[in-house]
Amino acid sequence: MWQHLRERLHIGSHFILALLLLLPVQVGATAILYALEDLPDDGSGDRVRYTYFVSERSFATGERFSILFDPALFTAIETPAPLVGADWDTLVLQPDDGLPSAGRYEGIATGEAASVVDGFEIVAILAASSTAGDQSFEIFDPSFQVVESGTTALIPEPGSGALMALGLGGLARLRCARRGAPGCRW
């Protein structure tokens, strides 16, 4: 397929390699993506709703994930904790500047092959002059050993990907036309 594309567009392997490096690929890694919504303030501070989606993983009984809330960025996680599903228990530890670790939202699997691909919501209150964004996460096995860690990521807007694809297609077309390749017409 790539050879046909190269021949058709007369582009070099360096261009294809650069294109592949731009694509977000995570093989076998757990990805925790989120959508973000600014909520009306209720006097307690700037409230935001995170809607999280955990992909590429089913959890066995006793496994858990934690999303960390840095106390420099967040003052509270609203309780009661939202449920992530019937196969989950949740635990919330509030962010506190006096503690040596971040606040956390934990989902603890209570059934085999528990999944959170359908998503769950957390409402958090931002610290003064901070902005909502990515957070660290950890995944633990039943013996509380960290088996994976990473950073949550904002779900990309569909328009951004389409705009990038259109731009890359235009560049390939321009390169093809400059070379005067047959079949490359405007």
Backbone hydrogen bonds, N-H to C=O, Kabsch-Sander energy under -0.5 kcal/mol:
donor,donor_aa,acceptor,acceptor_aa,energy
5,L,1,M,-2.1
6,R,2,W,-2.7
7,E,3,Q,-2.6
8,R,4,H,-2.6
9,L,5,L,-2.5
10,H,6,R,-1.9
11,I,6,R,-1.0
16,I,12,G,-1.4
17,L,13,S,-2.5
18,A,14,H,-2.4
19,L,15,F,-2.2
20,L,16,I,-2.4
21,L,17,L,-2.1
22,L,18,A,-1.1
22,L,19,L,-0.5
23,L,19,L,-0.7
23,L,20,L,-0.6
25,V,23,L,-0.9
28,G,26,Q,-0.7
31,A,55,S,-0.8
33,L,31,A,-0.6
33,L,53,F,-2.5
34,Y,153,A,-2.1
35,A,51,T,-2.0
37,E,49,R,-1.9
39,L,47,R,-2.6
42,D,45,G,-0.6
46,D,126,L,-0.5
47,R,45,G,-0.7
48,V,124,A,-2.5
49,R,37,E,-3.1
50,Y,48,V,-0.6
50,Y,122,I,-3.1
51,T,35,A,-2.4
52,Y,50,Y,-0.6
52,Y,120,F,-2.9
53,F,33,L,-2.5
54,V,116,V,-1.3
55,S,31,A,-2.6
55,S,53,F,-0.5
59,F,114,A,-3.2
62,G,109,A,-2.7
63,E,60,A,-2.3
64,R,140,F,-1.9
65,F,107,G,-2.0
66,S,138,E,-2.9
67,I,105,Y,-2.4
68,L,66,S,-0.5
68,L,136,S,-2.6
69,F,103,G,-3.4
70,D,68,L,-0.6
73,L,70,D,-1.8
74,F,70,D,-2.4
75,T,125,I,-2.8
76,A,125,I,-1.2
78,E,123,V,-2.7
88,W,85,G,-1.3
89,D,108,I,-2.4
91,L,106,E,-1.9
93,L,104,R,-2.9
94,Q,92,V,-0.5
99,L,96,D,-1.8
103,G,69,F,-2.4
104,R,93,L,-2.2
105,Y,67,I,-2.2
106,E,91,L,-3.1
106,E,104,R,-0.5
107,G,65,F,-2.4
108,I,89,D,-3.2
109,A,63,E,-2.9
109,A,107,G,-0.5
110,T,87,D,-3.0
111,G,87,D,-0.8
114,A,59,F,-2.4
114,A,111,G,-0.9
119,G,116,V,-1.4
120,F,52,Y,-1.5
122,I,50,Y,-2.5
124,A,48,V,-2.5
124,A,122,I,-0.5
125,I,76,A,-2.7
126,L,46,D,-3.1
126,L,124,A,-0.5
127,A,73,L,-2.9
130,S,127,A,-1.7
137,F,150,G,-2.4
138,E,66,S,-2.2
139,I,148,E,-2.9
140,F,64,R,-2.8
141,D,145,Q,-2.2
144,F,141,D,-2.1
147,V,139,I,-3.0
148,E,139,I,-1.4
150,G,137,F,-2.0
152,T,135,Q,-3.4
153,A,32,I,-1.9
155,I,34,Y,-2.7
160,S,157,E,-1.0
161,G,157,E,-1.2
162,A,158,P,-2.0
163,L,159,G,-2.4
164,M,160,S,-2.3
165,A,161,G,-2.5
166,L,162,A,-2.4
167,G,163,L,-2.3
168,L,164,M,-2.6
169,G,165,A,-2.4
170,G,166,L,-2.3
171,L,167,G,-2.2
172,A,168,L,-2.3
173,R,169,G,-2.4
174,L,170,G,-2.4
175,R,171,L,-2.4
176,C,172,A,-2.2
177,A,173,R,-2.4
178,R,174,L,-2.3
179,R,175,R,-1.5
180,G,176,C,-0.5
180,G,177,A,-0.9
181,A,176,C,-1.6
184,C,181,A,-1.4
185,R,183,G,-0.8
